Amino acid sequence: MKSRVFITLSTFSCIALLVVSSAAGEDALIEPSICKLETEFESSMKGGSSNAGQRLALQRLARDAKMAIAQNDGKPARWALLELLFRVQKHLIKIDDSEKIRKAVLETCRELVKAPNEQAHLAFEADLLLSQVELAKKGVGGLERTAALRPFVNRYVETKKGAEALKVAMVMALESGDAGLVDDLREMMAIHSSADP
């Protein structure tokens, strides 16, 4: 069931990319390349191949995604490609948790968080990961970490990831015992996500 849902979502994202690019007047040859990479990613996630085989497939896909990103520098398709690369690297790190791959993931995050407001939803998970890693490096405690959630939530509350940003922040605020942030988040939920059960 999970794989069917994933395939459906990937197919939908390809269609959405084609529609958006057509409206924006993008080169029609660029978006099918994203769909091709999405299809290859789906295939690499299917069971049946060994860890070594999956690692090779993901490494090849990461390389192809980087090439496509370079070809789309300055174009809207760049952000969707960076988000795809981020997903590929996340799966790759599960197979090969090396320093090299961890650095590559963070480099991708740093690029992805530069996405413009209209593409900000693509950077949501990368931004959360990057902010938590940076805070951990500084040795910041629980309450200081939750304080950093305020600007994070403000960046995403009016995007497609608004409800998810509020949920993630609420869980972290409750775990840390930051009552002030919990109250603020409840108020934001009432304003921005009152229709979301």
CYANA upper distance limits for C-alpha pairs under 8 A (distance plus 0.5 A):
  1 MET  CA      5 VAL  CA      6.82
  2 LYS  CA      6 PHE  CA      6.66
  3 SER  CA      7 ILE  CA      6.61
  3 SER  CA     46 LYS  CA      8.28
  4 ARG  CA      8 THR  CA      6.66
  5 VAL  CA      9 LEU  CA      6.68
  6 PHE  CA     10 SER  CA      6.60
  6 PHE  CA     42 GLU  CA      8.41
  7 ILE  CA     11 THR  CA      6.55
  7 ILE  CA     42 GLU  CA      7.31
  8 THR  CA     12 PHE  CA      6.62
  9 LEU  CA     13 SER  CA      6.62
 10 SER  CA     14 CYS  CA      6.78
 10 SER  CA     38 GLU  CA      7.12
 10 SER  CA     39 THR  CA      8.28
 11 THR  CA     15 ILE  CA      6.88
 11 THR  CA     35 CYS  CA      8.31
 12 PHE  CA     16 ALA  CA      6.60
 13 SER  CA     17 LEU  CA      6.56
 14 CYS  CA     18 LEU  CA      6.78
 14 CYS  CA     31 GLU  CA      8.24
 14 CYS  CA     32 PRO  CA      8.29
 14 CYS  CA     34 ILE  CA      7.72
 14 CYS  CA     35 CYS  CA      5.74
 14 CYS  CA     38 GLU  CA      8.26
 15 ILE  CA     19 VAL  CA      6.76
 16 ALA  CA     20 VAL  CA      6.59
 17 LEU  CA     21 SER  CA      6.45
 17 LEU  CA     31 GLU  CA      7.01
 18 LEU  CA     22 SER  CA      6.57
 18 LEU  CA     28 ALA  CA      8.37
 18 LEU  CA     31 GLU  CA      6.39
 18 LEU  CA     32 PRO  CA      8.04
 19 VAL  CA     23 ALA  CA      6.78
 20 VAL  CA     24 ALA  CA      6.67
 21 SER  CA     25 GLY  CA      6.48
 21 SER  CA     26 GLU  CA      5.45
 21 SER  CA     27 ASP  CA      8.11
 21 SER  CA     28 ALA  CA      7.95
 21 SER  CA     31 GLU  CA      7.64
 21 SER  CA     77 ALA  CA      8.42
 22 SER  CA     26 GLU  CA      6.47
 22 SER  CA     28 ALA  CA      7.66
 26 GLU  CA     30 ILE  CA      8.10
 27 ASP  CA     31 GLU  CA      8.20
 28 ALA  CA     32 PRO  CA      7.87
 29 LEU  CA     33 SER  CA      7.41
 30 ILE  CA     34 ILE  CA      7.50
 30 ILE  CA     72 ASN  CA      8.46
 30 ILE  CA     77 ALA  CA      8.12
 31 GLU  CA     35 CYS  CA      7.04
 31 GLU  CA     77 ALA  CA      7.72
 32 PRO  CA     36 LYS  CA      6.56
 33 SER  CA     37 LEU  CA      6.77
 33 SER  CA     68 ALA  CA      8.38
 34 ILE  CA     38 GLU  CA      6.61
 34 ILE  CA     80 ALA  CA      8.42
 34 ILE  CA     81 LEU  CA      7.28
 35 CYS  CA     39 THR  CA      6.61
 36 LYS  CA     40 GLU  CA      6.75
 37 LEU  CA     41 PHE  CA      6.59
 37 LEU  CA     61 LEU  CA      7.53
 37 LEU  CA     64 ASP  CA      8.37
 37 LEU  CA     65 ALA  CA      7.71
 38 GLU  CA     42 GLU  CA      6.77
 38 GLU  CA     84 LEU  CA      8.00
 39 THR  CA     43 SER  CA      6.82
 40 GLU  CA     44 SER  CA      6.71
 40 GLU  CA     61 LEU  CA      7.83
 41 PHE  CA     45 MET  CA      6.85
 41 PHE  CA     58 LEU  CA      7.96
 41 PHE  CA     61 LEU  CA      7.67
 41 PHE  CA     88 VAL  CA      7.77
 42 GLU  CA     46 LYS  CA      7.15
 44 SER  CA     54 GLN  CA      6.53
 44 SER  CA     57 ALA  CA      6.66
 44 SER  CA     58 LEU  CA      7.27
 45 MET  CA     54 GLN  CA      8.16
 49 SER  CA     53 GLY  CA      6.24
 49 SER  CA     54 GLN  CA      6.60
 50 SER  CA     54 GLN  CA      6.60
 51 ASN  CA     55 ARG  CA      6.43
 51 ASN  CA     95 ILE  CA      7.08
 52 ALA  CA     56 LEU  CA      6.76
 53 GLY  CA     57 ALA  CA      6.75
 54 GLN  CA     58 LEU  CA      6.61
 55 ARG  CA     59 GLN  CA      6.52
 55 ARG  CA     92 LEU  CA      6.81
 55 ARG  CA     95 ILE  CA      7.20
 55 ARG  CA     96 ASP  CA      8.13
 56 LEU  CA     60 ARG  CA      6.62
 57 ALA  CA     61 LEU  CA      6.64
 58 LEU  CA     62 ALA  CA      6.50
 58 LEU  CA     88 VAL  CA      6.81
 58 LEU  CA     89 GLN  CA      8.21
 58 LEU  CA     91 HIS  CA      8.45
 58 LEU  CA     92 LEU  CA      6.83
 59 GLN  CA     63 ARG  CA      6.73
 59 GLN  CA     92 LEU  CA      8.04
 60 ARG  CA     64 ASP  CA      6.76
 61 LEU  CA     65 ALA  CA      6.53
 61 LEU  CA     88 VAL  CA      7.96
 62 ALA  CA     66 LYS  CA      6.68
 62 ALA  CA     85 LEU  CA      6.38
 62 ALA  CA     88 VAL  CA      6.93
 62 ALA  CA     89 GLN  CA      7.64
 63 ARG  CA     67 MET  CA      6.88
 64 ASP  CA     68 ALA  CA      6.75
 65 ALA  CA     69 ILE  CA      6.59
 65 ALA  CA     81 LEU  CA      6.88
 65 ALA  CA     82 LEU  CA      8.15
 65 ALA  CA     84 LEU  CA      8.05
 65 ALA  CA     85 LEU  CA      6.52
 66 LYS  CA     70 ALA  CA      6.77
 66 LYS  CA     82 LEU  CA      8.47
 66 LYS  CA     85 LEU  CA      7.89
 67 MET  CA     71 GLN  CA      6.82
 68 ALA  CA     72 ASN  CA      6.72
 68 ALA  CA     78 ARG  CA      8.41
 68 ALA  CA     81 LEU  CA      7.74
 69 ILE  CA     73 ASP  CA      6.72
 69 ILE  CA     77 ALA  CA      8.49
 69 ILE  CA     78 ARG  CA      5.82
 69 ILE  CA     81 LEU  CA      6.52
 69 ILE  CA     82 LEU  CA      7.31
 72 ASN  CA     76 PRO  CA      8.28
 72 ASN  CA     77 ALA  CA      6.87
 72 ASN  CA     78 ARG  CA      5.84
 73 ASP  CA     78 ARG  CA      6.64
 74 GLY  CA     78 ARG  CA      7.60
 76 PRO  CA     80 ALA  CA      8.12
 77 ALA  CA     81 LEU  CA      6.78
 78 ARG  CA     82 LEU  CA      6.60
 79 TRP  CA     83 GLU  CA      6.66
 79 TRP  CA    112 LEU  CA      7.14
 79 TRP  CA    115 ALA  CA      6.96
 79 TRP  CA    119 GLN  CA      7.50
 79 TRP  CA    122 LEU  CA      7.54
 80 ALA  CA     84 LEU  CA      6.72
 80 ALA  CA    122 LEU  CA      7.41
 81 LEU  CA     85 LEU  CA      6.66
 82 LEU  CA     86 PHE  CA      6.66
 82 LEU  CA    108 THR  CA      7.32
 82 LEU  CA    111 GLU  CA      8.22
 82 LEU  CA    112 LEU  CA      6.66
 83 GLU  CA     87 ARG  CA      6.90
 83 GLU  CA    112 LEU  CA      7.43
 83 GLU  CA    122 LEU  CA      6.50
 83 GLU  CA    123 ALA  CA      7.45
 84 LEU  CA     88 VAL  CA      6.75
 85 LEU  CA     89 GLN  CA      6.60
 85 LEU  CA    108 THR  CA      7.99
 86 PHE  CA     90 LYS  CA      6.66
 86 PHE  CA    105 VAL  CA      6.96
 86 PHE  CA    108 THR  CA      6.77
 86 PHE  CA    109 CYS  CA      7.70
 86 PHE  CA    126 ALA  CA      7.98
 87 ARG  CA     91 HIS  CA      6.97
 88 VAL  CA     92 LEU  CA      6.65
 89 GLN  CA     93 ILE  CA      6.56
 89 GLN  CA    101 ILE  CA      7.72
 89 GLN  CA    104 ALA  CA      8.20
 89 GLN  CA    105 VAL  CA      6.54
 90 LYS  CA     94 LYS  CA      7.27
 90 LYS  CA    105 VAL  CA      7.70
 91 HIS  CA     95 ILE  CA      7.47
 92 LEU  CA     96 ASP  CA      6.57
 92 LEU  CA     97 ASP  CA      8.26
 92 LEU  CA    101 ILE  CA      8.22
 93 ILE  CA     97 ASP  CA      5.12
 93 ILE  CA     98 SER  CA      7.65
 93 ILE  CA    101 ILE  CA      6.79
 93 ILE  CA    102 ARG  CA      7.52
 96 ASP  CA    101 ILE  CA      8.11
 97 ASP  CA    101 ILE  CA      7.26
 97 ASP  CA    102 ARG  CA      7.55
 98 SER  CA    102 ARG  CA      6.80
 99 GLU  CA    103 LYS  CA      6.62
100 LYS  CA    104 ALA  CA      6.76
101 ILE  CA    105 VAL  CA      6.66
102 ARG  CA    106 LEU  CA      6.92
103 LYS  CA    107 GLU  CA      6.66
104 ALA  CA    108 THR  CA      6.73
105 VAL  CA    109 CYS  CA      6.73
106 LEU  CA    110 ARG  CA      6.68
106 LEU  CA    130 LEU  CA      7.14
107 GLU  CA    111 GLU  CA      6.97
108 THR  CA    112 LEU  CA      6.54
109 CYS  CA    113 VAL  CA      6.64
109 CYS  CA    123 ALA  CA      8.12
109 CYS  CA    126 ALA  CA      5.41
109 CYS  CA    127 ASP  CA      6.98
109 CYS  CA    129 LEU  CA      8.38
109 CYS  CA    130 LEU  CA      6.86
110 ARG  CA    114 LYS  CA      7.60
110 ARG  CA    126 ALA  CA      8.48
110 ARG  CA    127 ASP  CA      8.39
110 ARG  CA    130 LEU  CA      7.89
111 GLU  CA    115 ALA  CA      8.19
112 LEU  CA    122 LEU  CA      8.17
112 LEU  CA    123 ALA  CA      5.92
112 LEU  CA    126 ALA  CA      7.44
112 LEU  CA    127 ASP  CA      8.26
113 VAL  CA    120 ALA  CA      7.99
113 VAL  CA    123 ALA  CA      5.80
113 VAL  CA    124 PHE  CA      8.34
113 VAL  CA    126 ALA  CA      7.48
113 VAL  CA    127 ASP  CA      6.27
115 ALA  CA    119 GLN  CA      6.24
115 ALA  CA    120 ALA  CA      6.08
115 ALA  CA    122 LEU  CA      8.31
115 ALA  CA    123 ALA  CA      7.28
116 PRO  CA    120 ALA  CA      6.43
118 GLU  CA    159 THR  CA      8.36
119 GLN  CA    123 ALA  CA      8.01
120 ALA  CA    124 PHE  CA      7.17
120 ALA  CA    156 TYR  CA      7.72
120 ALA  CA    159 THR  CA      7.54
121 HIS  CA    156 TYR  CA      7.65
121 HIS  CA    159 THR  CA      6.63
121 HIS  CA    160 LYS  CA      6.26
121 HIS  CA    161 LYS  CA      5.98
123 ALA  CA    127 ASP  CA      6.29
124 PHE  CA    128 LEU  CA      6.81
124 PHE  CA    156 TYR  CA      7.87
124 PHE  CA    161 LYS  CA      7.46
124 PHE  CA    165 ALA  CA      8.42
125 GLU  CA    129 LEU  CA      6.69
126 ALA  CA    130 LEU  CA      6.53
127 ASP  CA    131 SER  CA      6.54
128 LEU  CA    132 GLN  CA      6.73
128 LEU  CA    152 PHE  CA      8.17
129 LEU  CA    133 VAL  CA      6.66
130 LEU  CA    134 GLU  CA      6.61
131 SER  CA    135 LEU  CA      6.68
132 GLN  CA    136 ALA  CA      6.58
132 GLN  CA    145 ARG  CA      8.06
133 VAL  CA    137 LYS  CA      6.73
134 GLU  CA    138 LYS  CA      7.05
135 LEU  CA    139 GLY  CA      6.90
135 LEU  CA    140 VAL  CA      6.03
135 LEU  CA    145 ARG  CA      7.27
136 ALA  CA    140 VAL  CA      6.46
140 VAL  CA    144 GLU  CA      6.54
140 VAL  CA    145 ARG  CA      6.90
141 GLY  CA    145 ARG  CA      6.64
142 GLY  CA    146 THR  CA      6.88
142 GLY  CA    176 SER  CA      6.16
143 LEU  CA    147 ALA  CA      6.69
143 LEU  CA    176 SER  CA      6.69
143 LEU  CA    177 GLY  CA      8.29
143 LEU  CA    178 ASP  CA      6.93
144 GLU  CA    148 ALA  CA      7.03
145 ARG  CA    149 LEU  CA      7.38
146 THR  CA    150 ARG  CA      7.93
146 THR  CA    169 ALA  CA      8.10
146 THR  CA    172 MET  CA      7.21
146 THR  CA    173 ALA  CA      6.39
146 THR  CA    176 SER  CA      7.81
146 THR  CA    178 ASP  CA      7.78
146 THR  CA    181 LEU  CA      8.17
147 ALA  CA    181 LEU  CA      8.12
148 ALA  CA    152 PHE  CA      7.27
149 LEU  CA    153 VAL  CA      6.46
149 LEU  CA    169 ALA  CA      6.80
150 ARG  CA    154 ASN  CA      6.71
150 ARG  CA    181 LEU  CA      8.36
151 PRO  CA    155 ARG  CA      6.73
152 PHE  CA    156 TYR  CA      7.29
152 PHE  CA    165 ALA  CA      8.41
153 VAL  CA    157 VAL  CA      6.11
153 VAL  CA    162 GLY  CA      8.01
153 VAL  CA    165 ALA  CA      6.20
153 VAL  CA    166 LEU  CA      6.92
153 VAL  CA    169 ALA  CA      7.72
154 ASN  CA    158 GLU  CA      8.34
156 TYR  CA    160 LYS  CA      8.17
156 TYR  CA    161 LYS  CA      6.51
156 TYR  CA    162 GLY  CA      5.57
156 TYR  CA    165 ALA  CA      6.95
157 VAL  CA    161 LYS  CA      7.40
157 VAL  CA    162 GLY  CA      4.28
157 VAL  CA    163 ALA  CA      7.37
157 VAL  CA    165 ALA  CA      7.15
157 VAL  CA    166 LEU  CA      7.64
157 VAL  CA    192 HIS  CA      7.76
158 GLU  CA    162 GLY  CA      6.02
158 GLU  CA    192 HIS  CA      8.04
161 LYS  CA    165 ALA  CA      6.51
162 GLY  CA    166 LEU  CA      6.80
162 GLY  CA    192 HIS  CA      8.38
163 ALA  CA    167 LYS  CA      6.76
163 ALA  CA    189 MET  CA      8.27
163 ALA  CA    192 HIS  CA      8.38
163 ALA  CA    193 SER  CA      6.79
163 ALA  CA    196 ASP  CA      8.22
164 GLU  CA    168 VAL  CA      6.61
165 ALA  CA    169 ALA  CA      6.57
166 LEU  CA    170 MET  CA      6.49
166 LEU  CA    185 LEU  CA      7.18
166 LEU  CA    188 MET  CA      8.42
166 LEU  CA    189 MET  CA      7.45
167 LYS  CA    171 VAL  CA      6.80
168 VAL  CA    172 MET  CA      6.89
169 ALA  CA    173 ALA  CA      6.47
169 ALA  CA    185 LEU  CA      8.25
170 MET  CA    174 LEU  CA      6.55
170 MET  CA    182 VAL  CA      6.70
170 MET  CA    185 LEU  CA      7.07
171 VAL  CA    175 GLU  CA      6.69
172 MET  CA    176 SER  CA      6.70
173 ALA  CA    177 GLY  CA      6.52
173 ALA  CA    178 ASP  CA      5.76
173 ALA  CA    179 ALA  CA      7.90
173 ALA  CA    181 LEU  CA      6.83
173 ALA  CA    182 VAL  CA      6.40
174 LEU  CA    178 ASP  CA      6.92
174 LEU  CA    179 ALA  CA      7.95
174 LEU  CA    182 VAL  CA      7.20
178 ASP  CA    182 VAL  CA      6.82
179 ALA  CA    183 ASP  CA      6.74
180 GLY  CA    184 ASP  CA      6.81
181 LEU  CA    185 LEU  CA      6.51
182 VAL  CA    186 ARG  CA      6.67
183 ASP  CA    187 GLU  CA      6.85
184 ASP  CA    188 MET  CA      6.78
185 LEU  CA    189 MET  CA      6.53
186 ARG  CA    190 ALA  CA      6.74
187 GLU  CA    191 ILE  CA      6.90
188 MET  CA    192 HIS  CA      6.37
188 MET  CA    193 SER  CA      8.11
189 MET  CA    193 SER  CA      5.33
189 MET  CA    194 SER  CA      6.64
190 ALA  CA    194 SER  CA      5.31
